[in-house]
Amino acid sequence: MKRLEVRNMTKTYDEGSSTITALNNVSMEVDAGEIVAIIGPSGSGKSTLLSAVGALLQPSSGSVIVNGKKIETLKEKELAKFRLNEIGFILQTSNLIPYLNVLDQLLLVKKMAGKVSSADQQFAKQLLADLGLEKKLKKFPNELSGGERQRVAIARAFMNDSSVILADEPTASLDSKRAFEVVQLISNEVKKRKKAAIMVTHDERMLTYCDRVYRMEDGVLTLQS
Ligand SMILES: Nc1ncnc2c1ncn2[C@@H]1O[C@H](COP(=O)(O)OP(=O)(O)OP(=O)(O)O)[C@@H](O)[C@H]1O
């Protein structure tokens, strides 16, 4: 059983008299410890695919299966829980909360899910240390560089120990040195913590850190390498 499977997924949008096919019979698999890239032109359906895998959008047909469970079978309440516990998102910009320090950015995820244990505190510190931020625990976002902020966002995505990590152009706001660092760190954590990760990127230089590369064109996904 693969950690993540997408089976024959189609998403259409009705636009008056015409229909846009954002995803056209897309299938892919990502196993634990794998990071795959999706490249492709603007408007080809990459964000739509990430949204569907992250249970933020319902496909018109097809399935997303995480740890053998079809997410379309989940009810609204279970879906919210699924998003919180099984999906970690890393976005283009770090989206940190301005009035929380670095450590609290991570602990907020736990506060939302219930309460913060000392094991949670330890885990958060361990993740931040993995990402080279052990000296920045008490800093606020405006006291960090762009690369540091993005590393906090990566640590935060791993904080709920989800099965799946979804990264939507995580290097878009970084210069190329920082971009390499950030993708390498994501890849290392994915392998160390046995996540199934999908990264959408426009930057072909980042593909060296990925196990497979898929190309999206007009809603059709093909394996490139
Ligand atoms: N809510 C919506 N209603 C109608 N059409 C939509 C909607 N969301 C996306 N689309 C269309 O679906 C197609 C795929 O869009 P999507 O955002 O997935 O592309 P993308 O590959 O992520 O693009 P980019 O690289 O520019 O972010 C596009 O034609 C887009 O216009």
The ligand as a Tripos MOL2 file, in Angstrom:
@<TRIPOS>MOLECULE
LIG
   31    33     1     0     0
SMALL
NO_CHARGES

@<TRIPOS>ATOM
      1 N1        -12.5080   28.1720   -9.1190 N.pl3     1 LIG1
      2 C1        -12.2860   28.0750  -10.4370 C.ar      1 LIG1
      3 N2        -13.2770   28.3060  -11.3140 N.ar      1 LIG1
      4 C2        -13.0760   28.1820  -12.6440 C.ar      1 LIG1
      5 N3        -11.8850   27.8410  -13.1920 N.ar      1 LIG1
      6 C3        -10.8600   27.6060  -12.3700 C.ar      1 LIG1
      7 C4        -10.9930   27.7090  -10.9480 C.ar      1 LIG1
      8 N4         -9.7850   27.4040  -10.3830 N.ar      1 LIG1
      9 C5         -8.9510   27.1380  -11.4060 C.ar      1 LIG1
     10 N5         -9.5640   27.2480  -12.6000 N.ar      1 LIG1
     11 C6         -8.9870   26.9890  -13.9450 C.3       1 LIG1
     12 O1         -8.4390   25.6820  -13.9290 O.3       1 LIG1
     13 C7         -7.2090   25.6480  -14.6710 C.3       1 LIG1
     14 C8         -6.0840   25.1220  -13.7820 C.3       1 LIG1
     15 O2         -5.7470   26.1130  -12.7860 O.3       1 LIG1
     16 P1         -4.6060   25.9070  -11.6830 P.3       1 LIG1
     17 O3         -4.6720   27.0600  -10.7430 O.co2     1 LIG1
     18 O4         -4.7160   24.5530  -11.1200 O.co2     1 LIG1
     19 O5         -3.2690   25.9980  -12.5660 O.3       1 LIG1
     20 P2         -1.7340   26.0450  -12.1110 P.3       1 LIG1
     21 O6         -1.0300   25.0450  -12.9620 O.co2     1 LIG1
     22 O7         -1.6400   25.8890  -10.6540 O.co2     1 LIG1
     23 O8         -1.2980   27.5050  -12.5040 O.3       1 LIG1
     24 P3         -0.1690   28.5070  -11.8610 P.3       1 LIG1
     25 O9          1.1550   27.8630  -12.1890 O.co2     1 LIG1
     26 O10        -0.4110   29.7850  -12.6140 O.co2     1 LIG1
     27 O11        -0.4570   28.6030  -10.4110 O.co2     1 LIG1
     28 C9         -7.0130   27.0470  -15.2100 C.3       1 LIG1
     29 O12        -7.5450   27.0920  -16.5250 O.3       1 LIG1
     30 C10        -7.8270   27.9140  -14.2740 C.3       1 LIG1
     31 O13        -8.2590   29.0830  -14.9320 O.3       1 LIG1
@<TRIPOS>BOND
     1     1     2 1
     2     2     3 ar
     3     2     7 ar
     4     3     4 ar
     5     4     5 ar
     6     5     6 ar
     7     6     7 ar
     8     6    10 ar
     9     7     8 ar
    10     8     9 ar
    11     9    10 ar
    12    10    11 1
    13    11    12 1
    14    11    30 1
    15    12    13 1
    16    13    14 1
    17    13    28 1
    18    14    15 1
    19    15    16 1
    20    16    17 2
    21    16    18 1
    22    16    19 1
    23    19    20 1
    24    20    21 2
    25    20    22 1
    26    20    23 1
    27    23    24 1
    28    24    25 2
    29    24    26 1
    30    24    27 1
    31    28    29 1
    32    28    30 1
    33    30    31 1
@<TRIPOS>SUBSTRUCTURE
     1 LIG1         1 GROUP 0 **** ****
